Amino acid sequence: MPTNLYYTGDNIHNIGEDNTYQLLTNSALETMHRLHVGGREITAKDDTSVFRSWDSDYSFLASEPGVVPVNLSIQLHYSMIPNYTAPDEVYMTARTMGTNKTEHMMYNLTWALEVDAGFTYLVRLHFCEFQPEIQAVSDREFKIYIANQTGEEQADVVVWSGGNGIPVNTVELDMQMLFKISDSDNNLGGPNPNPTNLAGVVIIALFGVLVFRRRMRRVKDTASGDTASWRSPLV
């Protein structure tokens, strides 16, 4: 595996903590999810650099799908990360909420992914500004939430990458997501699921969502008309 393909070993943003996290070389990683946002499934044979599989993100969406811009003709400049970090196509597709600020207040782009409880997870997010109207700092700013916690308060891809058409990625650490990190016993094995208990959890979760939606509508009808966002994005 290329050195530092998934992490640099230090300065990993530990979500919910003031300190950074150091991931040692004796830790093992297990891929839980690898998504191609706004695009098709990418099979291992199409990822010619490292032969990874990338699922389309559509079935993981837990919100409105947003707008799906694509720019397959852009010339990518790999000045910040190596070109094997992800297939080019990953940096040529995206999901956005458009330019309507009123719609931005109504919902978040949200993905929900299942993971094993009791582990720490490494989250790697891939970004590239490929839309021609996004060229300068502050042209597009957004927040990143992971498991109800703020991962980035003021994300700006142009600040991170230095310009349009330059791929970049950021690494976050959280208890809820993506690359699973082996625990202190060097274990990656999750618990065996109990089908009966699992079904109960799903039903309770759906009921809670329906009740909460109804309450949110009632608040909207009786208040000033502003709508709070109750979804918690998982990226």
C-alpha positions as CSV (number, residue, x, y, z in Angstrom):
1,M,0.0,0.0,0.0
2,P,1.4,3.5,-0.8
3,T,2.7,5.3,2.2
4,N,0.1,7.7,3.8
5,L,-2.6,6.6,1.4
6,Y,-5.3,6.7,4.1
7,Y,-3.7,8.8,6.9
8,T,-0.6,10.6,7.8
9,G,-0.2,9.2,11.3
10,D,-0.8,12.4,13.2
11,N,-2.8,15.6,13.2
12,I,-6.1,13.7,12.7
13,H,-9.1,15.8,13.7
14,N,-10.7,14.1,16.7
15,I,-14.3,15.1,16.5
16,G,-15.7,16.3,19.8
17,E,-12.2,16.6,21.4
18,D,-9.7,19.4,21.6
19,N,-6.8,17.2,21.0
20,T,-5.7,15.5,17.7
21,Y,-5.4,11.7,17.3
22,Q,-2.3,9.8,16.4
23,L,-3.0,6.7,14.4
24,L,0.0,4.3,14.8
25,T,1.3,2.0,12.1
26,N,0.4,-1.1,14.2
27,S,-3.3,-0.3,13.9
28,A,-5.3,-2.1,11.2
29,L,-8.1,-0.6,9.1
30,E,-11.2,-2.3,7.8
31,T,-13.3,-0.6,5.1
32,M,-16.9,-0.2,6.2
33,H,-18.1,2.0,3.4
34,R,-16.6,3.7,0.3
35,L,-19.0,6.0,-1.5
36,H,-18.9,7.7,-4.9
37,V,-21.0,10.8,-4.2
38,G,-23.3,11.9,-7.1
39,G,-22.0,9.1,-9.4
40,R,-22.2,5.5,-10.4
41,E,-20.7,2.5,-8.8
42,I,-17.0,2.2,-9.5
43,T,-15.9,-1.5,-9.7
44,A,-12.4,-2.6,-8.7
45,K,-11.4,-3.0,-12.4
46,D,-12.3,0.6,-13.0
47,D,-10.1,1.8,-10.1
48,T,-6.9,1.0,-11.9
49,S,-4.6,2.5,-9.3
50,V,-5.5,0.5,-6.2
51,F,-8.4,-1.7,-7.3
52,R,-11.0,-0.5,-4.8
53,S,-14.8,-0.7,-5.2
54,W,-16.9,2.5,-4.7
55,D,-20.6,2.3,-4.1
56,S,-23.0,4.9,-5.5
57,D,-24.1,7.0,-2.6
58,Y,-27.8,7.2,-3.7
59,S,-29.0,4.3,-1.6
60,F,-27.3,5.8,1.5
61,L,-29.0,9.2,1.3
62,A,-31.2,10.1,4.2
63,S,-32.3,13.5,2.9
64,E,-33.4,15.2,-0.3
65,P,-30.9,14.2,-3.0
66,G,-30.0,17.8,-3.9
67,V,-28.5,18.8,-7.2
68,V,-26.0,16.5,-8.9
69,P,-23.4,18.5,-11.0
70,V,-21.0,16.6,-13.2
71,N,-17.9,17.8,-15.0
72,L,-16.2,15.0,-16.8
73,S,-14.1,17.3,-19.0
74,I,-12.2,19.1,-16.4
75,Q,-8.5,18.7,-16.2
76,L,-7.6,17.8,-12.7
77,H,-4.4,19.0,-11.1
78,Y,-3.0,16.7,-8.4
79,S,-0.8,19.2,-6.6
80,M,-2.1,18.5,-3.1
81,I,-2.6,14.7,-3.1
82,P,-1.3,11.8,-5.2
83,N,-3.4,10.9,-8.2
84,Y,-4.0,7.4,-6.8
85,T,-5.9,8.8,-3.8
86,A,-9.2,8.2,-5.6
87,P,-10.3,7.6,-9.3
88,D,-10.6,10.8,-11.3
89,E,-14.4,10.3,-11.5
90,V,-14.7,10.7,-7.8
91,Y,-13.6,14.3,-8.1
92,M,-15.8,15.0,-11.2
93,T,-19.2,14.4,-9.5
94,A,-20.8,15.8,-6.4
95,R,-24.1,16.7,-4.7
96,T,-24.9,20.3,-3.8
97,M,-27.9,22.1,-2.4
98,G,-27.8,24.7,-5.2
99,T,-27.7,28.4,-4.7
100,N,-31.0,29.1,-3.1
101,K,-30.2,30.2,0.5
102,T,-33.8,29.7,1.6
103,E,-33.7,26.0,0.6
104,H,-30.4,25.7,2.4
105,M,-32.2,26.4,5.7
106,M,-34.8,23.7,5.1
107,Y,-32.6,20.6,5.1
108,N,-29.1,19.2,5.1
109,L,-27.5,16.8,2.6
110,T,-27.4,13.6,4.8
111,W,-26.0,10.1,4.4
112,A,-26.7,7.3,6.9
113,L,-24.3,4.3,7.1
114,E,-24.4,1.3,9.3
115,V,-21.3,0.5,11.4
116,D,-20.4,-1.8,14.3
117,A,-20.7,-0.2,17.8
118,G,-17.8,0.0,20.2
119,F,-15.1,1.0,17.7
120,T,-13.4,4.3,16.7
121,Y,-13.7,5.1,13.0
122,L,-11.7,7.1,10.5
123,V,-13.6,9.2,8.0
124,R,-11.9,10.4,4.8
125,L,-13.8,13.0,2.8
126,H,-12.8,13.8,-0.9
127,F,-13.4,17.2,-2.4
128,C,-12.8,19.1,-5.6
129,E,-14.4,22.3,-6.8
130,F,-15.1,21.6,-10.5
131,Q,-17.9,24.1,-11.2
132,P,-16.5,27.1,-13.1
133,E,-18.5,29.6,-11.0
134,I,-16.6,28.5,-7.9
135,Q,-13.1,29.9,-8.2
136,A,-12.3,32.0,-5.1
137,V,-12.2,31.7,-1.3
138,S,-15.7,32.1,0.2
139,D,-17.5,31.3,-3.1
140,R,-18.8,28.2,-1.4
141,E,-18.7,27.6,2.4
142,F,-20.5,24.8,4.3
143,K,-20.6,22.9,7.6
144,I,-19.8,19.2,8.0
145,Y,-21.6,17.2,10.8
146,I,-20.7,13.7,11.7
147,A,-23.0,11.8,14.1
148,N,-24.5,15.0,15.5
149,Q,-21.1,16.6,16.1
150,T,-19.5,19.4,14.1
151,G,-16.6,18.1,12.0
152,E,-16.0,21.4,10.2
153,E,-17.6,24.7,11.1
154,Q,-16.5,26.6,8.0
155,A,-15.4,24.3,5.2
156,D,-14.1,25.9,2.0
157,V,-12.6,23.6,-0.6
158,V,-10.8,26.4,-2.3
159,V,-9.0,27.3,1.0
160,W,-7.9,23.6,1.4
161,S,-6.9,23.0,-2.2
162,G,-5.8,26.4,-3.4
163,G,-8.1,26.6,-6.5
164,N,-10.6,25.1,-8.8
165,G,-9.9,21.6,-10.3
166,I,-7.5,20.6,-7.5
167,P,-8.5,17.4,-5.6
168,V,-8.0,17.4,-1.9
169,N,-9.2,15.2,1.0
170,T,-9.6,15.7,4.8
171,V,-9.5,13.1,7.5
172,E,-11.8,13.1,10.5
173,L,-11.9,10.8,13.5
174,D,-15.2,9.8,15.1
175,M,-16.9,7.0,17.0
176,Q,-19.5,6.3,14.3
177,M,-18.1,6.1,10.8
178,L,-16.4,4.5,7.8
179,F,-12.8,3.0,8.1
180,K,-12.9,0.9,11.3
181,I,-9.7,1.1,13.4
182,S,-8.7,-2.0,15.4
183,D,-9.2,-1.7,19.1
184,S,-6.6,-2.0,21.9
185,D,-6.7,-5.9,21.6
186,N,-6.0,-5.6,17.8
187,N,-9.5,-6.8,17.2
188,L,-11.8,-5.8,14.2
189,G,-14.6,-8.3,14.8
190,G,-18.0,-6.8,15.4
191,P,-20.8,-8.5,17.4
192,N,-23.0,-11.0,15.8
193,P,-26.4,-9.4,15.1
194,N,-29.5,-10.8,16.7
195,P,-32.3,-10.7,14.0
196,T,-35.1,-10.2,16.5
197,N,-33.4,-7.4,18.4
198,L,-32.3,-5.8,15.1
199,A,-35.9,-5.7,13.8
200,G,-37.0,-4.0,17.1
201,V,-34.3,-1.3,16.8
202,V,-35.4,-0.5,13.2
203,I,-39.1,-0.2,14.2
204,I,-38.3,2.1,17.1
205,A,-36.1,4.3,15.0
206,L,-38.8,4.7,12.3
207,F,-41.4,5.6,14.9
208,G,-39.2,8.1,16.5
209,V,-38.6,9.8,13.1
210,L,-42.3,9.9,12.3
211,V,-43.1,11.5,15.7
212,F,-40.3,14.0,15.4
213,R,-41.4,15.1,11.9
214,R,-44.9,15.7,13.1
215,R,-43.7,17.8,16.0
216,M,-41.5,19.8,13.6
217,R,-44.5,20.6,11.4
218,R,-46.5,21.7,14.4
219,V,-43.7,24.0,15.5
220,K,-43.5,25.5,12.0
221,D,-47.2,26.1,11.8
222,T,-47.4,27.9,15.1
223,A,-44.1,29.8,15.0
224,S,-42.7,32.3,12.6
225,G,-42.4,29.9,9.7
226,D,-38.6,29.2,10.1
227,T,-37.8,25.5,10.0
228,A,-35.1,24.0,12.1
229,S,-33.1,21.1,10.6
230,W,-33.5,17.9,12.5
231,R,-31.4,15.7,10.3
232,S,-27.9,14.9,11.4
233,P,-25.6,14.4,8.5
234,L,-23.2,11.5,8.4
235,V,-20.6,11.9,5.8
